[in-house]
């Protein structure tokens, strides 16, 4: 244990001791949180003002309340209330004040609790990776004998090499705020690298405290490609790399568009566009998923730009599809900007938002990383002892599964199985579990909910997603043969019609 880890360990012990004083064993610390459904009287799951027709599976594109009407005012009030739902939940969770002592870290996702159980965790101190302030690296549990003997049921094992996902936080944040992403990515088969921005005393690297340094991603890739990275470089599949970022970190990620080392991008509420001169010539465009908020920075707010700004994603959709890119653009219902970094301070965990983000994160990564076919000098690169035909079938199956999730009408459990963040607090479970600090947590789930009810009614949502016909000989490049494509078109909206298959 290095000095930094020892300090964190001592802070954790102290914080847990404080919580234990406030929460004697056997006490009932909170009422079950199901009271939300009856107390506020708001429906945060469906849209009672323009529901989906159960027979057609569609919502009326002209059925939304008129701005200024009584129903419109009611829906605005519901939007604000449901955005604030996390606060209602976290106030009843006894770990709330413990998390604030750690600058917003999710106490349910402390790496030491799950290292060697759900994933493998390694921490790199300041400049251990050249020019990178500090880094958290998560890797999957493998099929090697004795590896992760207590892996929970439902979590699969993956053998290297692993596709790489680099996660960059925004301003006034740190990599620990994205553990609900990086840990989930590792459990799903990826080497996830959470890079910290700049700490105090390292301004010579070009930025300020808790601010992302865009060069971090490039420095990590250079390190993984060098012998100095050791087992990490050996296990990294650098032919399948994605960048994901929040806020300023999303802007950094988008700045790598056209970099031949990057094969997919996810931008969490940090921009809608890429530079016009990016991805030209020999550098193809990487597919991008954009996730946006319909609320304020950290507090709920009513929309004042409807309908003038309703089609804010249209130019993005048009410019990307014109280049032959896959693109997915949605605005999450009843969210705030800080939902993408674990709410910044306090407990992470959200009934819908974090599961929504990871559901689509995993599907996008599977479609464009694990579901990608890689070539070397015209030959298909195979893995796991597969022949070329088997490799084509394997990658197409992964891509097809991801496509199915991206276009589904209902959520499955693909995100739920990874969720250990703050959930409902069950005082009886806490009292009988033998662990009064952690034992009462029942993580949230979204399986079975309508996908389109998680999209904001204040904006249009666009998609264009393909599945290459690898088995039929496609190489997966833009314009090559596809087995399936889904596309809203410029006049469509996923909230009304889903992400529909097209001929």
N, C-alpha and C positions, 0 to 999 in steps of 0.2 A: 504494500500500500504506500503510494507516494505521499508527499506532504499535502497536496491538494485534496487527494482522496481522504486522507486522515482528517483534515479539517471538515470536510463534508460529513464524514462519519460522525464526528463529535457534534456537529450542528444537528444532525438527524436525531441522535440520542437525546440531546437537550430538548428539541422540539417535541419528540414523542413523550418525554417525561412530562412536559407541560400539558400535553393532551391527555395523558393518563390521569393527571391530577383532576382535570376538568371532566374526565369520563371514567369514573370508577367502574371496575369490572362488574358486569351484571346490570348496570344501569341502562335505562331506555333513553338514549340521547336525543331521539327525534321521532316524530310521528311519521308513518309511512307516507311517501311523497305522492301517492295516488290522490291525495286531497287536491292536487292542482286541478284535476279535471272537474271537480265539483265546486271548488272555492272561487276561482276567477270566472268560470263559466265560458271560457274560450276554447274553441276547437283548434288546436295547433297541429293536428294531423291531416285533416282534410280541408277542403274549401267549400263551406256551406253556401257561399254566395254564387258560385258557378261550378257545381260538382261535375265529375266525369260521368257520362251516361254509361251505366253498367252494360247495356246491350251493345253499344257501338265502341265503347272504350275511348270515346272522344269527349272533349269539352267544347261547349259552344264558343266559337271565336268572337261572337257578338254578345255573349251572355254576361260579361263582367259588369259590375255596377257602374253607372255613369258618375264621373267625377262630380263631387258636390252633393250627390244623393245621400239619403239616409243610410242605405246599404254601404255606400262608399265610406262614409264616416265610421260605420260599425267595423268595416274591414280594416280601416286604418288603425282603429283602437285595438283590434285583435292582433294586427301585425306588431304593434308596439309591445303589447302584453306578452306575446309569444317570444319576441326577441329577448325579453327580460326573464324568460322562464329559467334560464341557467342560474340566475341569482336566487330565484326562489328555491331551486334545488340545492344549490351549494350552501345556502344559509342553514339548512337542516343537516348538513354533513359534518360530523365532528372533526374531519381532517382539514376543514377549510383554513383554520388559522395556522395549522402546521405548514401548509403549502406556502402561505404568504411569507413565512420566515426564510424561504428558499427562493425568493424572487420569482414566484409564480411557477415553480416546478410542480409537476403532477406527482404527488406522493405515492400514488398507486403505480406509477411507472418508474420508480427509482431503479436504475439498471441492476443494482446489486440484488434486488428481489427476484430477477428473472434471468440473470446471466447463467448460462449452462442449463437452463430449464426451458425457456421459450426461444432463446437465441443466444448468440455469443457476443459479448460486449468488450470493446477495447477503447481506452481513453488515451489520447495523445496530448501531452502538455504543450505549453507554448513553444512553437517553432520546432517541435519534434518532427513535424512535416515541414520542410523548408518554406519559410515565409508565411505559414498558416498559423494564426494565433493559438488555436486549440481545436481538437476534433474528437467527435464520438463516432466510432465505427461499429456497426452491427452486422452480423453475418448469420445466415440460417443454421439451424441444426441439420446435420447430415446423416447419412446412413452408415457412417463409420461405426464399428463396434464400440459400444460404451458411450457414444455421444448423446448427450441430453437424455439420460435414461428416464427422466420424469416429464418428458414432453407431453403436454396436455392433449387429450383426445380431440381430434378435429384439426390439429395443426400438422401439416405434412412436413416431410423431410426433403431436403434438396442437396444435391451433391455439386461441388464446384465443377467448372467456373461459374461465377455468379454475375449476372448483369449488375451494373453499378448505377445507383441513384444518389446524386449529390444534392443535399437540401441546404438552402441558404435562408437564414432568417432576415427580418427587416430591422429597422431602426428601433432602439430601446428594447431589444429582445436578445435572445441567446439560443444556442442550439438545443438546450434542454427544453425549451418551449415547443419543440417539434418532435418530441419523443413519441407522441401518438402517431406520427408519420414514420419516422425512421425505424422504430421498433416493429411496426406493422409491416413495413416493406421487407425487413429481414425475415420475419415469420412467413412471408409470402414468396421467398426465394431470391431476394435481392441483397446485394451488399449495399447497405445504406450508410452514407457518410454525411453526418451533420457537422457542418463547419461553423465555428464561431467567428464573429466579426472581429473587431479590434478591441482589445482590452486597454485599460488605462496604462500609459507608459509605452505603447507601441504605435504612437501616431506617426512615427517615421515610415510605417508601411503604407501610409496614404489615407487614413480615415480617422474617425474619432471613436470614443468608447461606445460599445454596443451598436455599432454601425457596420453594415456588411461591406466587405471589401470584395469587389467583383472578381478580382484576380484569384480569389481563393479556389474557385472551381478549377481553373487552369492549373494551379499549383498542385492540387490533389491529383489531377489526371497525370501530370508530369511525374509525380511521385509514384503513382501506381504503375506507371510504365517503366520505372527504373528498378534496378536490382536492390536499391536501398529499401524498398517496400517489403521485401521478403515474402512471407506467406500471403500477405494481402494482395500484392501484385500477382502472385502465382494463381490466386483464386479469383481474381477480377477478370471478367469478360469485357474487355475494352472495345469490343466490336458491338456492344449493346450498352449504351450509356444514356442516361436521362438527367436533366437538371430540373429541379423543382425549387421554387422560392416564393416567399411571402413578402408583399409590399415592396420595399426597396430590393429585397432578395429576388422578387419576381422580375423586377427590372433588370437585375444582373443576369438572371437566367435567360431572359429574352434577348439580351445582348450577345449571347452565344449562338443565335440563329445563324446558320451558314457555316459554323465551325464543324469541320468534317469529323471531329471526335465526338460530337453530340448527335444523338439519334432521335430524341423526343424531349419535349419541354412541357412542364406544367406550371402555370402562372397563377398563384393564389392572390387575387385581389391586388394586383400591382401593375396594371396596364392592359391595353387592348390591342396593341399593334407591334409590328416589327419594322425595322428600317427598310425603306424601299430598295436599297442597294444590297441588302443581305441575301444570302442563298442564291447566288447567280453563278453561271458558268459551271465549274466542276464541283461546286459545293451545293448539294441539294438542300431543299428546305426540310427541316425537321417538323413533324406534326406537333401541333400545340393544343393543349387543353387550357381554356381560360375559365377560372372560377371567380365570380364577383359577388359583392354584398349588396343588399338593398337597404342597409341601415347606415348608421353613423360610424364613428371611429370605435367607440367602446360603449356607447349608450344607444338605446333604440330611438328611432326618429321616424316621423311621417315623411312620405315622399312629397316634394314640392315641384318636381320636374316631370310629372306625368301629365299628358302623354308626350311632351316635347322630346324627352330623352329616351323614350321607350325602345327605340331601335338602335341603341348605342352599340350593339354588337354587329349590326348589319355590315358596316364597312370592313370590319375584321373578317367576317364570313366571306365577303365578296373577294377581298384581296388575297385571302388564303386559298380559296377554291380555284381562283383564276390561275394560281401557280401549281395546281394539282395536289395541294396539301390536304391531308386529313385535318379537320379542325372540330373542336367541341367547345361551345361557348354557352355557359349558363350562369344565371344569377340566383344564388341560394336564398330561399325564402326565410324571412325573419332572422336575419343574421347581422352581425356587426363586423367591422374590419378585423378586430382582434380575435374573432372566433378561429381564425386560421393559425394562430400561434398559442393555442391553449388559453385564450382569454388574457394573455399578457401577465396578469398577476392573479393570485388566488388559485383555486382548483381548476384544473383542466376538466374536460368532460362536458358533454352537451347531449341532450336527448336525441337530437337529429343531426346537428351540423357536422360534428367530427366523423360520425358514421357515414353521412352523405359524402363528405369530401373523400374519405378513404375508399368508399365503394367505387367512386369514379376514378380516383387515383389508381387503384389496383387494376381496374379494367383498362385504363389507358396505357399503363406500363405493360400489361400483358399483351395488349394488341400490338404495341410498337417496339417492345424489347424482347420479352420471352417469346413472343409470337412473330419475331422477325427472322427472315432467312438471310444468312450471311454468306458472302462469296469471297473466295481468295483466288484471284487470277482466273475467274470464270467457273471455278469449281465450288460446289456447295460445301461449306464447312460443317462437318457432322460432329456430334458429341454423344457420349454415353454408349459407344459401340454401335450406333445406328448406321445403316446404309444411307445413301443419298435419298432413295425413295422413302425410307422410313423417316429421315430427317424432315423431308418436305411434308409428310403426313403429320408428324409430331408438331411442327411449327404451325401448320394450318389449323390443327385442332385447338392449340392454345389461342391463336388469333380468333378463331370462330367463337370459342367460349367467351372471350373478352367482348367481341362484337355483340353477342347475345345479351351480355350484361349492360352494355352501353345503350342498347335499344330496348331493354325490357320495360314492361309496364309496371312490374312489381319488383321491389328489392328482394334479393335472396340473402343468405347468411354469410356471404363472402367477406363482408366487413365485420359482421357481428362476432365471428369466431376469434377475431384478433383484439376485441375490445376488453381492456381491463381498467379503463379510466373510471372516473367518478360516475356512479350510477345512483339508483334508488338506495336509500339507506334503510335497512331492515333491522330494527333494534332487537327483535327476538333472535335473529340469526347472529347478531353481534354478541348477545349474551350467552349463546350456547356454543359458539364456534371455538371458544378458547383464545380468540384474538380480537379483543374489543376495539383495537385501532383499525384493523383492516377487514375483520371478519364479517361486518355487516353490509359491505358494499355489494350491490347487485348491478352489474354493468347494464347499460341500456342496449337495446336492439332495435333494428328497423326492418327486419325480415317481414315481408307481407304487406308493408306499406306501399301506397302508390308512388312510383318514382316522380310522376309529374306534379304531385302535391308538394314536393320539396322545392319546386321552382317558383320564383317570385312572380306574383301577378302584375308587377309594375314594369316588367321588361319582357322583350322577346328573347327567345333562346334558340340557338342554331346548332346544327350538326352536319357534318359530312364525314362519314366513316366507311372504310372499305375493308374487305377481307380478300387478300390476294389468292388467286387460284394456284397455289404452290404445286399442288398435285398435278394440275394441268400444264405446268411449265412456267408459271409466272415467276419473275424475280422480285415482285413487290414494289417496284419503282412506280412513281406517278405515271399513270397512263397505261400501265401493264394490265394484263387480264385479271379480272376480279371475279370471285365466286359470288360475292354479295356486296352491295353498297346500300347504305342508308343515308338519306339527305333530306333536310327540311326544305331546301330551296330558299331563295331570298325572301319569299313571302310566307314561309311556314313558321311554326313556333312549336318547340317540343312540348310546351305546356298544354297545347291544344291537341297535337297529333302525334306526340312522341317523336322518336327519331325513326322515321318510317323507311322501310325498304323501297327501293326504286328499281325499275327495270334497267 
